[in-house]
């Protein structure tokens, strides 16, 4: 963010200045974790039912914080005199007000992206495609919630032409609040799938929550919707009849017309409002061609040249770590590492990708349990296990609390070589035994399963 004095910070955060700090102080960065401090930044002492960062005020000052945002000013009484102290009623609300102020004064155009599957990849693809038209600031990692989004906004310098913002959720109402904070010029909903079913009664309820983005957009903003997701398309037409659509449907405004896949990535033809453009992306899987179409729909919504955007996308996009990356491993094994996270839709996509990139090879997978699926979890895991068998696997390792369900589904569909374990690392010996020249191994599971730990076990060489 642009440098602000302690007085200006207090006004923006809706608080009061308790102590001004050193003379002439300005702050242009915000952090909330003393393990990753920003010297010269504002430390926000977040608190909740099970934690209170006011305990770390001294550590923040020692790490170089120039100012602190607190709800209990007495906790800052012993800080060095050069550290400014700003008090608010509640620090998260203060952080969000500060972020709203930063967004209101930022001259760049903002893009907000949500969806059950693909939102992070679309964010990264959109950032690459927009790079040809100006500087881009995007959500780092998974900073997509009520804390991460305001930190992302505060991390913008103010000189960017575009802000590409990912919005995540775990409950109804969250996307609405995040959209209003982001105040986007373009809002895209990538789809609704079986994820977070522990918090939602159905995929329809998830679609309602994702569609909050469309309903919260200002009248001047452009709504973008996945034409191939019937739930999202229906909600888009109801909330924003003027919504721009993308996908394979013949009537989509940005239409994916052709996809060619190989082990190096994908090539696709995308018709952007009647102008066909070719794009080559270093990303595996037909679903990533769909994500590329989403990125080009965003650039089209902003009025940018589609050919230049497609070229920039191809040149600038690289998959994030643990997201369908191909890694060489010991004994001639090739690992398809998609271990960052998982839900039923993304796991099926990963299995389809494995089948596509290694059609004649012997293929195996270690699948971790998919979390937050609620009462439907056993059935959904059995369905994914069956999909693994249909993908042509010769061996499956299943890990976590739903390992037995994955295994049952796979065996019912005809796969007999199945191993189960409570923890993925317990399958390390089986994975090493599977490794052989020309074989492929998929790693896929929810973040809580930490399947990336198996990379070292099979000697996979991660790319820098």
SEMI-507646 format. One record per residue (C-alpha): y, x, z; residue in one letter; residue number from 1. Coordinates in Angstrom, 3 decimals, decimal comma. Each point is the difference from the previous one (the first is absolute). Layout:
BEGIN
(r (Y X Z) a NUM),
...
This chain:
BEGIN
(r (0,000 0,000 0,000) x 1),
(r (3,607 1,049 -0,351) x 2),
(r (1,289 1,858 3,096) x 3),
(r (1,171 -2,329 2,770) x 4),
(r (1,899 0,754 3,176) x 5),
(r (-1,492 -1,154 3,318) x 6),
(r (2,578 -2,791 0,087) x 7),
(r (-0,993 -1,153 -3,495) x 8),
(r (-3,686 0,221 0,927) x 9),
(r (0,604 -2,203 3,027) x 10),
(r (1,804 -2,602 -2,099) x 11),
(r (-2,699 0,019 -2,689) x 12),
(r (-2,790 -0,335 2,578) x 13),
(r (1,785 -2,793 1,852) x 14),
(r (0,293 2,022 3,187) x 15),
(r (2,499 1,919 2,069) x 16),
(r (0,800 3,675 0,233) x 17),
(r (-0,969 1,251 3,466) x 18),
(r (0,721 3,675 -0,643) x 19),
(r (1,629 1,493 -3,132) x 20),
(r (-1,817 3,348 -0,056) x 21),
(r (1,648 3,073 -1,425) x 22),
(r (3,391 -0,199 -1,671) x 23),
(r (-0,113 -0,786 -3,710) x 24),
(r (-3,658 -1,020 0,064) x 25),
(r (-1,446 -1,844 -3,003) x 26),
(r (-3,590 -1,070 -0,567) x 27),
(r (-1,729 -0,553 -3,351) x 28),
(r (-3,672 -0,404 0,973) x 29),
(r (-2,154 -2,134 2,295) x 30),
(r (-3,405 0,600 1,580) x 31),
(r (-2,200 -1,728 2,561) x 32),
(r (-2,804 2,507 0,570) x 33),
(r (0,639 3,217 1,932) x 34),
(r (-3,069 1,521 -1,667) x 35),
(r (1,943 -0,123 -3,286) x 36),
(r (3,595 0,573 1,094) x 37),
(r (3,033 0,295 -2,266) x 38),
(r (2,444 2,518 1,495) x 39),
(r (3,467 -1,498 0,072) x 40),
(r (-1,401 -3,525 -0,336) x 41),
(r (0,120 -3,193 2,046) x 42),
(r (-3,090 -0,539 2,160) x 43),
(r (-0,901 -3,666 0,446) x 44),
(r (-1,804 -0,621 3,284) x 45),
(r (-2,307 -2,802 -1,088) x 46),
(r (-1,902 -1,864 2,675) x 47),
(r (-2,659 -2,666 0,176) x 48),
(r (-2,690 -1,503 2,224) x 49),
(r (-2,023 3,232 0,141) x 50),
(r (2,547 2,771 -0,636) x 51),
(r (3,558 1,018 0,817) x 52),
(r (1,623 2,850 -1,906) x 53),
(r (2,770 0,262 2,587) x 54),
(r (-2,466 2,389 1,671) x 55),
(r (0,547 2,393 -2,895) x 56),
(r (3,797 0,159 -0,046) x 57),
(r (0,036 3,518 1,437) x 58),
(r (-2,624 1,116 -2,526) x 59),
(r (2,085 -1,488 -2,812) x 60),
(r (3,080 1,883 1,196) x 61),
(r (-2,004 3,220 0,280) x 62),
(r (-1,201 -0,549 -3,584) x 63),
(r (3,593 -0,222 -1,219) x 64),
(r (0,962 -3,669 0,174) x 65),
(r (3,789 -0,307 -0,194) x 66),
(r (0,019 -3,613 1,194) x 67),
(r (-2,330 -2,520 1,613) x 68),
(r (-0,264 -3,781 -0,307) x 69),
(r (-1,168 -1,543 3,273) x 70),
(r (-0,361 -3,351 1,710) x 71),
(r (0,058 1,590 3,456) x 72),
(r (3,003 2,340 0,085) x 73),
(r (-0,887 1,217 3,483) x 74),
(r (-3,034 1,725 -1,558) x 75),
(r (2,393 2,241 -1,963) x 76),
(r (1,970 1,109 3,064) x 77),
(r (-1,452 3,510 0,065) x 78),
(r (0,424 0,842 -3,687) x 79),
(r (2,183 2,936 -1,095) x 80),
(r (3,679 -0,842 -0,344) x 81),
(r (0,007 0,642 -3,754) x 82),
(r (-2,458 -2,887 -0,631) x 83),
(r (1,633 -3,351 -0,755) x 84),
(r (-1,442 -3,079 1,697) x 85),
(r (0,121 -3,467 -1,575) x 86),
(r (-1,272 -3,030 1,898) x 87),
(r (-1,318 -3,224 -1,507) x 88),
(r (-1,801 -2,965 1,487) x 89),
(r (-3,211 0,793 -1,887) x 90),
(r (-0,547 3,219 -1,936) x 91),
(r (-2,130 -1,385 -2,855) x 92),
(r (2,607 -2,668 -0,707) x 93),
(r (2,676 2,686 0,168) x 94),
(r (-1,897 2,149 -2,496) x 95),
(r (-0,365 -2,967 -2,332) x 96),
(r (3,717 -0,828 0,233) x 97),
(r (0,836 3,620 -0,776) x 98),
(r (-2,335 -0,091 -3,008) x 99),
(r (1,575 -3,247 -1,222) x 100),
(r (3,401 1,677 0,180) x 101),
(r (-1,306 2,984 -1,966) x 102),
(r (-1,477 -2,308 -2,645) x 103),
(r (3,208 -2,046 -0,255) x 104),
(r (2,031 3,111 -0,817) x 105),
(r (-2,565 1,665 -2,272) x 106),
(r (1,047 -0,208 -3,669) x 107),
(r (-3,521 0,298 -1,404) x 108),
(r (-2,149 -2,848 -1,255) x 109),
(r (-2,943 -0,858 2,250) x 110),
(r (-3,498 -1,061 -0,976) x 111),
(r (-2,321 -1,630 2,562) x 112),
(r (-3,752 -0,075 -0,637) x 113),
(r (-2,744 -1,802 1,899) x 114),
(r (-3,598 -1,012 -0,635) x 115),
(r (-3,446 0,168 1,554) x 116),
(r (-1,151 2,664 -2,451) x 117),
(r (1,912 2,578 -2,024) x 118),
(r (3,432 -0,096 1,594) x 119),
(r (0,072 3,698 0,901) x 120),
(r (-1,133 1,066 -3,465) x 121),
(r (2,503 -2,343 -1,658) x 122),
(r (2,717 1,435 2,249) x 123),
(r (-0,869 3,539 -1,079) x 124),
(r (-0,339 -0,968 -3,667) x 125),
(r (3,323 -1,840 0,063) x 126),
(r (1,688 2,996 1,610) x 127),
(r (-1,359 2,225 -2,765) x 128),
(r (1,068 -2,405 -2,759) x 129),
(r (3,497 -0,346 1,473) x 130),
(r (0,378 3,754 0,264) x 131),
(r (1,185 0,181 -3,604) x 132),
(r (3,009 -2,168 0,878) x 133),
(r (1,244 1,567 3,221) x 134),
(r (-0,856 1,311 3,465) x 135),
(r (-2,593 -2,035 1,902) x 136),
(r (-0,683 -0,457 3,714) x 137),
(r (-3,337 -1,616 0,850) x 138),
(r (-1,989 -1,033 3,033) x 139),
(r (-1,787 3,093 1,312) x 140),
(r (-3,673 -0,425 0,806) x 141),
(r (-0,645 -3,402 1,533) x 142),
(r (3,418 -0,583 1,595) x 143),
(r (-0,108 -3,622 -1,085) x 144),
(r (0,371 -2,008 3,212) x 145),
(r (2,747 -1,104 2,403) x 146),
(r (0,443 3,603 1,160) x 147),
(r (-0,815 1,902 -3,186) x 148),
(r (2,325 -1,956 -2,291) x 149),
(r (3,154 0,582 2,083) x 150),
(r (-0,915 3,680 0,362) x 151),
(r (-0,466 0,167 -3,780) x 152),
(r (3,415 -1,552 -0,607) x 153),
(r (1,654 2,359 2,472) x 154),
(r (-1,653 2,964 -1,746) x 155),
(r (1,817 -0,757 -3,264) x 156),
(r (2,881 2,387 -0,682) x 157),
(r (2,205 -2,628 -1,638) x 158),
(r (-0,003 1,873 -3,307) x 159),
(r (-3,115 -1,599 -1,476) x 160),
(r (0,097 -2,339 -2,979) x 161),
(r (-3,135 -1,835 1,165) x 162),
(r (-1,740 -0,849 3,263) x 163),
(r (-3,697 -0,817 -0,464) x 164),
(r (-1,202 -1,736 3,147) x 165),
(r (-3,515 -1,025 1,007) x 166),
(r (-0,376 -3,042 2,263) x 167),
(r (-3,140 -0,503 2,085) x 168),
(r (-0,991 -2,710 2,440) x 169),
(r (-2,482 -1,035 2,639) x 170),
(r (1,366 -3,461 0,867) x 171),
(r (1,919 -2,908 -1,571) x 172),
(r (3,766 0,424 -0,130) x 173),
(r (-0,025 3,782 -0,213) x 174),
(r (0,534 0,236 -3,767) x 175),
(r (2,921 -2,422 0,260) x 176),
(r (1,694 2,179 2,632) x 177),
(r (-0,679 3,233 -1,885) x 178),
(r (1,300 -1,445 -3,267) x 179),
(r (3,239 -1,079 1,624) x 180),
(r (0,409 3,490 1,451) x 181),
(r (-0,764 1,697 -3,336) x 182),
(r (2,336 -2,356 -1,916) x 183),
(r (-1,724 0,890 -3,277) x 184),
(r (1,327 -0,369 -3,513) x 185),
(r (-3,601 -0,361 -1,200) x 186),
(r (-2,907 -1,378 2,028) x 187),
(r (-3,611 0,284 -1,186) x 188),
(r (-3,130 -1,666 1,389) x 189),
(r (-3,126 1,757 -1,235) x 190),
(r (-2,592 -2,465 1,261) x 191),
(r (-1,867 -1,523 2,913) x 192),
(r (-3,533 0,973 0,957) x 193),
(r (-2,401 -0,030 2,929) x 194),
(r (1,822 2,310 2,409) x 195),
(r (1,451 -0,655 3,462) x 196),
(r (-2,327 -2,981 0,345) x 197),
(r (-0,063 0,686 3,718) x 198),
(r (3,619 -1,215 0,013) x 199),
(r (-0,159 -2,630 -2,765) x 200),
(r (-2,404 -2,932 -0,407) x 201),
(r (-0,409 0,392 -3,769) x 202),
(r (1,086 1,867 -3,117) x 203),
(r (2,278 -2,962 -0,733) x 204),
(r (1,786 0,687 3,280) x 205),
(r (0,313 3,659 -0,988) x 206),
(r (1,494 -1,084 -3,337) x 207),
(r (2,511 -2,172 1,856) x 208),
(r (1,018 2,984 2,114) x 209),
(r (0,303 2,333 -2,993) x 210),
(r (2,071 -2,617 -1,838) x 211),
(r (2,566 0,131 2,805) x 212),
(r (1,470 2,878 -2,004) x 213),
(r (0,720 -2,305 -2,942) x 214),
(r (1,557 -2,633 2,247) x 215),
(r (2,216 2,493 1,837) x 216),
(r (1,499 1,572 -3,131) x 217),
(r (3,631 -0,701 -0,702) x 218),
(r (0,831 -2,103 -3,044) x 219),
(r (1,237 3,108 -1,817) x 220),
(r (-3,241 1,923 0,548) x 221),
(r (-2,843 0,082 -2,538) x 222),
(r (-3,391 -1,282 1,160) x 223),
(r (-3,098 1,634 -1,509) x 224),
(r (-3,503 -1,433 0,411) x 225),
(r (-3,544 0,887 -0,994) x 226),
(r (-0,918 -2,500 -2,699) x 227),
(r (-3,714 0,702 0,481) x 228),
(r (-0,034 -1,157 3,628) x 229),
(r (-0,090 -3,803 -0,125) x 230),
(r (1,144 -0,398 3,596) x 231),
(r (3,007 2,264 -0,426) x 232),
(r (0,916 -1,387 -3,421) x 233),
(r (0,031 -3,568 1,353) x 234),
(r (2,185 0,985 2,934) x 235),
(r (2,330 1,977 -2,235) x 236),
(r (0,488 -2,952 -2,329) x 237),
(r (0,769 -2,221 2,972) x 238),
(r (2,398 2,388 1,747) x 239),
(r (1,538 1,696 -3,023) x 240),
(r (-0,602 -1,742 -3,340) x 241),
(r (1,881 2,859 -1,663) x 242),
(r (-2,421 2,633 1,325) x 243),
(r (-0,971 2,829 -2,316) x 244),
(r (-3,780 0,290 -0,346) x 245),
(r (-2,370 2,830 -0,843) x 246),
(r (-3,721 0,336 -0,622) x 247),
(r (-2,625 -0,720 -2,642) x 248),
(r (0,875 -3,673 -0,530) x 249),
(r (1,183 -0,742 -3,510) x 250),
(r (3,222 -1,561 1,303) x 251),
(r (0,929 2,846 2,367) x 252),
(r (3,461 1,448 -0,596) x 253),
(r (-1,402 3,511 0,415) x 254),
(r (-3,519 -0,090 -1,393) x 255),
(r (-2,785 2,538 0,339) x 256),
(r (-1,708 -0,119 -3,397) x 257),
(r (-2,303 3,010 -0,145) x 258),
(r (-1,567 2,417 2,490) x 259),
(r (-1,937 3,199 -0,721) x 260),
(r (-1,627 1,886 2,864) x 261),
(r (-1,408 3,486 0,413) x 262),
(r (-0,576 2,471 2,830) x 263),
(r (3,550 1,366 -0,356) x 264),
(r (1,741 -3,334 0,414) x 265),
(r (0,968 -2,983 -2,087) x 266),
(r (1,891 -0,867 -3,141) x 267),
(r (1,421 -3,469 -0,457) x 268),
(r (2,172 -2,030 -2,302) x 269),
(r (2,493 -2,266 1,715) x 270),
(r (2,040 -2,589 -1,880) x 271),
(r (3,380 -0,132 1,728) x 272),
(r (1,694 -3,207 -1,151) x 273),
(r (-1,199 0,545 -3,556) x 274),
(r (0,367 3,781 -0,062) x 275),
(r (-3,401 1,744 0,242) x 276),
(r (0,012 3,366 1,765) x 277),
(r (-2,820 2,437 0,639) x 278),
(r (-0,449 1,626 3,374) x 279),
(r (-2,378 2,720 1,143) x 280),
(r (-0,444 0,325 3,769) x 281),
(r (-2,001 2,458 2,094) x 282),
(r (-1,629 -2,837 1,928) x 283),
(r (-3,530 -1,339 -0,136) x 284),
(r (-1,060 -3,611 -0,331) x 285),
(r (0,936 -3,014 -2,093) x 286),
(r (1,788 -1,459 3,024) x 287),
(r (2,441 2,900 -0,180) x 288),
(r (0,904 -1,005 -3,553) x 289),
(r (0,978 -3,334 1,536) x 290),
(r (2,071 1,874 2,587) x 291),
(r (1,698 1,933 -2,799) x 292),
(r (0,916 -3,313 -1,642) x 293),
(r (1,524 -1,071 3,318) x 294),
(r (2,115 3,154 0,085) x 295),
(r (1,215 -0,646 -3,540) x 296),
(r (0,793 -3,600 0,941) x 297),
(r (2,285 1,382 2,705) x 298),
(r (1,814 2,288 -2,421) x 299),
(r (0,306 -2,905 -2,444) x 300),
(r (1,474 -2,189 2,745) x 301),
(r (2,637 2,687 0,498) x 302),
(r (0,827 0,070 -3,713) x 303),
(r (-1,319 3,510 -0,636) x 304),
(r (-1,468 1,342 -3,228) x 305),
(r (-3,768 -0,650 0,032) x 306),
(r (-0,972 3,048 -2,064) x 307),
(r (1,975 2,354 2,234) x 308),
(r (-1,460 -1,654 3,093) x 309),
(r (-3,559 0,294 -1,344) x 310),
(r (0,514 3,671 -0,801) x 311),
(r (1,443 0,689 3,451) x 312),
(r (-2,889 -1,868 1,625) x 313),
(r (-2,537 2,118 -1,847) x 314),
(r (1,771 3,236 0,822) x 315),
(r (0,921 -0,700 3,600) x 316),
(r (-2,849 -1,942 1,596) x 317),
(r (-2,756 1,700 1,954) x 318),
(r (-2,405 -1,886 2,269) x 319),
(r (0,655 0,359 3,711) x 320),
(r (-2,656 1,887 1,993) x 321),
(r (-3,227 -1,929 0,634) x 322),
(r (0,829 -2,600 -2,657) x 323),
(r (-2,546 0,268 -2,814) x 324),
(r (0,303 3,759 -0,329) x 325),
(r (-2,779 2,022 -1,654) x 326),
(r (-1,053 3,074 1,978) x 327),
(r (-2,625 2,655 -0,794) x 328),
(r (-2,457 0,638 2,834) x 329),
(r (-2,986 2,186 0,850) x 330),
(r (-3,186 0,097 -2,088) x 331),
(r (1,720 -1,492 -3,055) x 332),
(r (0,841 -3,291 1,709) x 333),
(r (3,180 -1,846 -1,008) x 334),
(r (1,714 -2,103 2,667) x 335),
(r (2,085 -3,066 -0,798) x 336),
(r (2,188 -0,079 3,105) x 337),
(r (1,456 -3,441 0,656) x 338),
(r (-0,250 0,277 3,763) x 339),
(r (3,569 -0,925 0,930) x 340),
(r (-0,699 -3,678 0,652) x 341),
(r (-2,143 -2,899 -1,149) x 342),
(r (-0,343 -3,738 -0,360) x 343),
(r (-2,528 -1,933 -2,093) x 344),
(r (2,120 -0,056 -3,163) x 345),
(r (0,914 3,686 0,088) x 346),
(r (-3,586 1,000 0,777) x 347),
(r (-1,300 -1,955 -2,982) x 348),
(r (2,666 1,677 -2,154) x 349),
(r (-1,093 3,428 1,251) x 350),
(r (-3,649 -0,780 -0,778) x 351),
(r (0,953 -1,191 -3,490) x 352),
(r (2,010 3,182 -0,509) x 353),
(r (-2,952 2,149 1,074) x 354),
(r (-2,235 -1,799 -2,492) x 355),
(r (2,588 0,464 -2,761) x 356),
(r (0,706 3,715 0,495) x 357),
(r (-3,623 1,042 0,538) x 358),
(r (-2,078 -2,380 -2,138) x 359),
(r (-3,017 2,251 -0,469) x 360),
(r (0,061 1,831 3,311) x 361),
(r (-1,915 -0,563 3,195) x 362),
(r (2,486 -1,659 2,349) x 363),
(r (0,182 -0,455 3,746) x 364),
(r (2,546 -1,301 2,471) x 365),
(r (0,872 0,074 3,646) x 366),
(r (1,713 -3,285 0,817) x 367),
(r (1,697 -0,550 3,322) x 368),
(r (0,515 -3,355 1,620) x 369),
(r (3,016 -2,000 -1,140) x 370),
(r (2,060 -0,994 3,003) x 371),
(r (2,151 -3,040 0,842) x 372),
(r (-2,125 -2,483 -1,956) x 373),
(r (-0,549 -2,442 2,838) x 374),
(r (-2,971 -2,401 0,089) x 375),
(r (-0,725 0,497 -3,714) x 376),
(r (-0,633 3,723 0,496) x 377),
(r (-3,836 -0,108 -0,041) x 378),
(r (-0,161 -2,029 -3,215) x 379),
(r (2,689 2,081 -1,714) x 380),
(r (-1,808 3,216 0,884) x 381),
(r (-3,273 -1,376 -1,375) x 382),
(r (1,816 -0,883 -3,239) x 383),
(r (1,394 3,520 -0,286) x 384),
(r (-3,445 1,460 0,711) x 385),
(r (-1,379 -2,057 -2,874) x 386),
(r (2,837 1,215 -2,228) x 387),
(r (-0,948 3,578 0,879) x 388),
(r (-3,546 -0,625 -1,186) x 389),
(r (1,235 -1,605 -3,222) x 390),
(r (2,252 3,028 -0,644) x 391),
(r (-3,137 2,031 -0,625) x 392),
(r (-0,122 2,055 3,187) x 393),
(r (-3,144 1,969 0,714) x 394),
(r (0,950 0,529 3,671) x 395),
(r (2,305 -1,742 2,467) x 396),
(r (1,135 1,088 3,429) x 397),
(r (1,606 -2,738 2,091) x 398),
(r (2,003 0,736 3,132) x 399),
(r (1,789 -1,823 2,779) x 400),
(r (-0,391 -3,345 1,759) x 401),
(r (-0,993 -1,798 -3,218) x 402),
(r (-2,356 2,669 -1,336) x 403),
(r (-2,974 -2,340 0,348) x 404),
(r (1,766 -2,718 -2,005) x 405),
(r (0,819 2,450 -2,808) x 406),
(r (-3,601 1,196 0,022) x 407),
(r (-1,431 -3,530 0,000) x 408),
(r (2,106 -0,937 -3,014) x 409),
(r (-1,008 3,123 -1,900) x 410),
(r (-3,711 -0,410 0,737) x 411),
(r (0,088 -3,672 -0,965) x 412),
(r (1,441 1,053 -3,366) x 413),
(r (-2,765 2,538 -0,581) x 414),
(r (1,271 3,315 1,381) x 415),
(r (-2,672 1,515 2,251) x 416),
(r (1,458 3,437 0,812) x 417),
(r (2,377 -1,054 2,765) x 418),
(r (0,966 1,757 3,223) x 419),
(r (2,101 -1,392 2,843) x 420),
(r (1,945 1,556 2,858) x 421),
(r (2,498 -0,973 2,646) x 422),
(r (2,341 2,797 -1,115) x 423),
(r (0,457 1,436 -3,488) x 424),
(r (-0,529 3,584 1,178) x 425),
(r (-3,542 -0,931 0,998) x 426),
(r (-0,674 -0,352 -3,745) x 427),
(r (1,068 3,577 -0,756) x 428),
(r (-3,567 1,319 -0,318) x 429),
(r (-0,952 -2,890 -2,301) x 430),
(r (3,072 0,630 -2,150) x 431),
(r (-0,807 3,701 -0,244) x 432),
(r (-3,589 -0,839 -0,925) x 433),
(r (1,255 -2,269 -2,780) x 434),
(r (2,237 2,750 -1,425) x 435),
(r (-1,291 1,505 -3,238) x 436),
(r (1,357 1,170 -3,321) x 437),
(r (1,429 -2,871 -2,034) x 438),
(r (-0,064 -2,546 2,809) x 439),
(r (3,018 -2,003 1,195) x 440),
(r (0,752 -1,222 3,522) x 441),
(r (2,584 -2,671 0,874) x 442),
(r (1,655 -0,020 3,433) x 443),
(r (1,659 -3,316 0,884) x 444),
(r (0,821 -1,723 3,278) x 445),
(r (2,712 -1,309 2,271) x 446),
(r (2,398 2,461 1,571) x 447),
(r (-1,680 -0,390 3,366) x 448),
(r (-3,266 1,414 -1,381) x 449),
(r (1,616 3,311 -1,024) x 450),
(r (-2,436 0,591 -2,839) x 451),
(r (2,064 2,968 -1,196) x 452),
(r (-1,812 2,017 2,692) x 453),
(r (-3,009 0,070 -2,330) x 454),
(r (1,901 2,062 -2,566) x 455),
(r (-0,573 3,195 1,959) x 456),
(r (-3,616 -0,955 0,611) x 457),
(r (-0,761 0,008 -3,745) x 458),
(r (2,293 2,935 -0,769) x 459),
(r (2,563 -1,995 -1,963) x 460),
(r (2,994 2,078 -1,032) x 461),
(r (3,160 -2,015 0,610) x 462),
(r (2,825 0,592 -2,458) x 463),
(r (3,275 1,347 1,372) x 464),
